[in-house]
Amino acid sequence: MTRTRRARATVVAAGGLALLLPAAASAATPTAVTNGTTTLRPSGAAYRTLKRADVAVLPIGVAATKGSRIAIPVRSGVVGTVSRLVHGETDGLLLRGEDGSARLTDLRMRIGRSSSTVTGRVDGGSPGTLFTLSAKRLDVRLASRAASRKGVTWKLTARAAKTLRSRLDVRGLRAGGFGVATLTARLAAPSSSPAPTPGTPAPAPSPSPAPAPLPPGAPAVASVTSGAADWGVKTSFRRYITGPIAGGKAVPSDGVTTNPDDTYRFGPATGTVDRSTGALSIGFRGQVYFEGHGSGEAAALRVWLRNPRVVTTPGATTGRLHADMTSKGQDGRLVDYPDVALADLDLTAGTRRTTATGVTWSAVPATLTEEGAPAFGGFYNAGAELDPISFAVTTAG
């Protein structure tokens, strides 16, 4: 039996774990996106049809008009063989006409050689593919830690056109050109071979005071200016990795520190909070690398977890925890899972406190999702209990 097979057999015998990962893989280690902008100039056949029907394309959320273009901030993502740019949960485009309107929000851009798309929600419905993109990659400039692409054509899909025909009462709307975009992204420092980050743990968040009303004229939706999240991923997994069987390590980096209870502090935070409805989309920078049953590239167990992001919708009782994941596949190659919905969050069991300048969530239970199970390395089935997450952020205004 080879060394790798002996290691996998030990994992199964120790805890019923299995290194069963999808065969599709990318050898490139992705680089996290900290922020950026999608700047869209509406144009093309589908847009002209909307314009003739007096349907205006406008920004919503924190998106803004810049001349004839609409700028939508990028909140998080990853750049690699397959890149992903994630916009705010409530940011996007408003299509407004005399006979109806449609809000295109929660826009997520996937850019890859096989296909490039923009998924999103129409009026808060289920996510689906709204546009196809002409770009197959981003141009990366490592010296300036930036990635970009100009002249990216957005084409409305047939399914999205059908939905918008109904919402806007524009019978002639068909699949076709909707706009041309410039994509920019700011990159975190690559960390393909993580090393321990020295430093002392950051202090715990100060308790938030009792909820306070918003000041007169203060916007309900506000940008996050600072904050951090405390999360241990899964206590039993951490102990297994560093225990005598796996003989491995858990390595925080890219600003992540270790708390006194061995959980991790991710930050700084970016995103948006709707203080009137409780909806939020907040990303927390940082990475933790798990390695066991060997070291370096020879290790049978390798998992990277980057940039966790918490998303909730207005009035929701549940939320989602997303993250950029990379796991070592069964064939020994690295599999990327950009912005995967890793865990379901039970908001009813957590504690929420809000003020005019911030929001705090404490001890929110998290359970592994169907999508997150393979991204986590196939060690646990969907529904497995993960560590609860707590976070506190400050907002502008």
C-alpha positions, 0 to 999 in steps of 0.5 A: 500500500502506498503512503498516500493510501495508508494515510487515507485508510488511517483517516477513515479508521480514526473518525469515519472521514473520507477523502472523496473529492470531485475529480475536476481540479485546478492546480493554481492556488487562487488569490483572494479579492478584497474589493473592486468595481464592475463598471457597466455601460448599457448597450446592445440589442436587448438594451435597445429593446428596453430603451425603445420601451422607455425602460431605464437601467438604474443603480440600486443599493450602493451602486452608482451612476458615473456618466453613462455607466453604472458602477457596482462595487465588488465585495469579495471573490477570488482570482485564479484559473476560475475567477469569481467576483461577488457583489453586494446582496442588495446592490445591482440594477433596477430596470424601471418602466411605465408598466413594471420594474425589476431589481437585479441583485446579488450579482455574482460573476464567474469567469472561466475558460469553459464559461463565464456568467453573471448569476443573480436574483430578480426581485429577490427570487431564486438565483439564476444565470442572468447574463453570459460574458465574453471574458474567459480570464482576468489580466493579473498584475501581481506587482500592483496586486490588481486584476482587470478586464476591459470590453467584457460583453454582457448578454442577457440569457433567454431565461432571464429575458423571458422573466423580464418580459413578464415583469416589464411587459416588454414583449419584444425583449429577447436574449442578446447584448445588454452592456459592455463592462470593465472589471477591476479587482484588488488582490490580497497577497498570494499565499500558496504555501502558508506559513504561521503568522506571529502576533498576539490575538486581537481583543474581543469585540466590546459589547454593543449597547442596547438598540438605538434608533437611527439618527434623522436622515441616516441611510438604512443601508450603510457600508461597513467600515471596520469589524471582525469575525470569530469562528473556529470552523469545527473544533473536532476537525481542528483537534484531529488535524493537530492530533497524533493521527493526522500529525498536521497543523492549522496555519492562520495567515493573511491577517487571521489571528488565533483567539485564546480559545483556539478559534480564529479572528478574521478581518478586517470586514467589508460589506453592507448592512441594512440596519432597518431590516437586518439584511447584510452582506459582510466579508471578513478577510483572512485564511486558515490552511489545514494540513495533515498526513504528511507535509507540503505538497505530499500531505494527503490532507490539504484544505484552505479556507479563505475570506468567510462572508455572512449573508442574510436577507431582510427579515430572514431567520436564516443566513449563509456563510460563504467562503473561498475554499481549496481542497486536495482531490482524490487524484492529488490535485487541488480543487477550487471552490470559489465563494461556496455556500459553506454553512447554513446559519440559524439566526433565531438561535444567535443574539443580535444587537444593533446601534446607529453605528454598528451590528453584532451577532453572537454565537450563531449556530452553523451547519455544513451545506450540501455545497460545502461538504465536498469543498470541506474535503468530504470529511463530513456530511451535509448537516454536520454541526460546525462551530458557531460564528460571532461577528461585530462590525461598525458602519458609516453614518 
